[in-house]
């Protein structure tokens, strides 16, 4: 079981690498992945949030994450820069590591009854199924369970979502909260692609790729 768990973790890492450096890097990792007896790697369609350019480099040093062939990327990118600028960037990252982004969300659940935990879990699940392109957040602040949705920089943007879901959630309302960076392209908040995932082989034996 531990061996299978390790393989599943490695496969998840492969999926993450695919989106970080592209197919070339994933293919290189794929060559070194050991497939256990009775399992195979199969194509699977995945849906992931669209890149959030505003936050893609938050907390990271741009000089340390340039594409590199050693990491499986298609090319090497090197920046020749003074140490003063490098130090300034590191200081900026350290000073803003805990900075929160103010914004707005829609509260669709707010309750403290005995069934609130179960009800909030169901609300979160149902909303995600009906609106997979909108992020949903479930939290507990004694004594209330809360479910909020969306990430909006302005109240007017949040109101647009509220008007579109108010028939489904008549008690929903706008709240001001710390938010995650919203998707840059609001017309395409999610993207789909095909990746390799570990699955039991149909015949119970390992199959070749």
C-alpha positions in Angstrom: 0.0 0.0 0.0 2.8 2.4 0.8 4.4 1.7 -2.6 1.1 2.4 -4.4 0.8 5.6 -2.3 4.3 6.7 -3.4 3.4 6.1 -7.0 0.3 8.1 -6.7 2.2 11.0 -5.2 4.8 10.8 -8.0 2.0 10.8 -10.6 0.5 13.9 -9.0 3.9 15.6 -9.1 4.1 14.7 -12.8 0.7 16.4 -13.5 2.0 19.5 -11.6 5.2 19.5 -13.6 3.2 19.3 -16.9 1.6 22.6 -16.1 4.7 24.2 -14.7 7.3 23.5 -17.5 5.2 21.8 -20.2 5.0 18.5 -22.0 8.7 18.1 -22.5 9.5 18.1 -18.8 6.6 15.8 -18.1 7.8 13.3 -20.8 11.3 13.3 -19.3 9.9 12.4 -15.9 7.6 9.8 -17.4 10.6 7.9 -18.7 11.8 7.4 -15.1 8.5 6.6 -13.5 8.2 3.0 -12.2 4.8 1.6 -12.8 3.7 -1.1 -10.3 2.3 -4.5 -11.3 -1.3 -4.3 -12.3 -1.3 -0.6 -13.1 -0.9 1.5 -16.2 -0.7 5.2 -17.1 -3.7 6.3 -19.0 -4.8 9.6 -20.6 -7.2 11.7 -18.5 -8.8 15.0 -19.1 -8.3 17.5 -16.2 -9.8 20.9 -15.5 -7.6 23.4 -13.7 -8.0 27.1 -12.8 -6.7 29.4 -15.5 -3.3 31.0 -14.8 -3.5 33.9 -12.4 -0.7 36.0 -13.7 -1.0 38.5 -10.9 0.0 35.9 -8.3 2.2 33.5 -10.4 5.4 35.1 -9.0 4.2 36.0 -5.5 6.8 35.1 -2.9 9.3 33.9 -5.6 12.6 35.2 -6.9 12.3 35.6 -10.6 16.1 35.1 -11.0 15.8 31.7 -9.4 12.9 30.3 -11.4 13.8 31.1 -15.0 13.2 28.2 -17.4 16.1 25.8 -17.6 16.9 22.7 -19.6 18.0 21.0 -16.5 14.4 21.3 -15.2 13.0 19.9 -18.4 12.1 23.2 -20.0 12.6 23.8 -23.7 15.3 26.5 -23.3 17.7 28.2 -20.8 16.9 31.8 -19.8 19.7 33.6 -18.0 19.5 37.2 -16.6 22.7 39.1 -15.9 21.8 41.6 -13.2 23.5 43.5 -10.4 23.6 42.1 -6.9 22.0 45.3 -5.6 18.8 44.6 -7.6 18.8 41.0 -6.6 19.1 42.0 -2.9 16.3 44.6 -3.3 14.0 41.9 -4.8 14.7 39.5 -1.9 14.0 42.3 0.6 10.7 43.2 -1.1 9.6 39.5 -1.0 10.5 39.2 2.7 8.6 42.4 3.6 5.4 41.4 1.7 5.3 37.7 2.4 2.2 38.0 4.6 0.4 40.6 2.7 -3.3 40.0 2.1 -5.4 41.2 -0.8 -8.6 43.0 0.1 -11.7 42.3 -2.0 -15.2 40.9 -2.0 -16.9 37.5 -2.0 -20.5 36.3 -1.9 -21.7 34.6 1.4 -24.1 31.8 0.5 -24.2 30.1 3.8 -24.0 31.3 7.4 -25.3 29.2 10.2 -24.6 27.8 13.7 -27.2 25.1 14.1 -26.2 21.6 15.1 -26.5 20.5 11.5 -24.4 23.5 10.3 -21.2 21.5 9.7 -23.0 18.9 7.5 -25.1 21.6 5.8 -22.1 23.7 4.9 -20.2 20.7 3.5 -23.2 19.9 1.3 -23.5 23.6 0.2 -19.9 23.7 -0.7 -20.1 20.5 -2.7 -23.3 21.4 -4.5 -22.1 24.9 -5.4 -18.8 23.5 -6.8 -20.7 21.0 -8.9 -23.1 23.7 -10.3 -20.4 26.4 -10.8 -17.0 24.7 -11.3 -15.5 27.9 -12.6 -16.1 29.8 -9.4 -13.9 29.2 -6.4 -15.7 28.3 -3.2 -14.4 28.6 0.4 -15.8 27.0 3.6 -14.7 28.2 7.0 -15.6 28.1 10.7 -15.4 31.0 13.0 -16.9 30.1 16.4 -19.8 29.5 16.5 -20.6 29.9 12.7 -19.9 27.8 9.7 -19.6 29.9 6.5 -19.5 29.3 2.8 -18.3 32.1 0.5 -17.7 32.1 -3.2 -15.7 34.1 -5.7 -12.7 36.4 -5.6 -13.5 40.0 -6.7 -11.4 43.2 -6.4 -14.5 45.5 -6.5 -18.0 45.3 -5.0 -19.6 45.9 -8.4 -17.9 42.8 -9.7 -19.2 40.8 -6.8 -22.7 42.2 -7.4 -22.7 40.8 -10.9 -22.2 37.3 -9.5 -24.8 37.9 -6.8 -27.4 38.8 -9.4 -26.7 35.7 -11.4 -27.1 33.3 -8.4 -29.7 35.1 -6.2 -32.5 32.8 -7.4 -30.5 29.7 -6.3 -29.3 31.3 -3.1 -31.9 33.9 -2.1 -30.2 34.7 1.2 -26.8 35.3 -0.3 -25.1 38.7 0.2 -21.8 40.5 -0.5 -19.0 40.5 2.1 -15.7 42.2 2.3 -12.8 39.7 2.8 -9.2 38.9 2.1 -9.3 37.2 -1.3 -7.0 35.2 -3.6 -6.0 36.8 -6.8 -8.9 36.5 -9.3 -8.4 34.9 -12.7 -7.0 37.4 -15.2 -9.2 36.2 -18.0 -12.7 36.2 -16.5 -14.2 34.8 -19.7 -12.0 31.7 -19.4 -11.5 31.0 -15.6 -10.7 27.3 -16.2 -8.7 25.3 -18.8 -8.7 21.7 -19.8 -5.9 19.5 -20.9 -4.9 15.8 -21.1 -2.4 14.3 -18.7 -1.2 10.8 -17.7 -2.7 9.3 -14.5 -2.1 6.0 -12.8 -5.0 3.5 -13.1 -5.5 -0.2 -12.6 -4.9 -2.1 -15.8 -8.0 -3.6 -17.3 -6.5 -7.1 -17.4 -4.9 -6.8 -14.0 -1.4 -6.6 -15.6 0.9 -3.8 -16.3 0.5 -2.5 -19.8 3.1 -0.6 -21.9 2.7 3.1 -22.7 
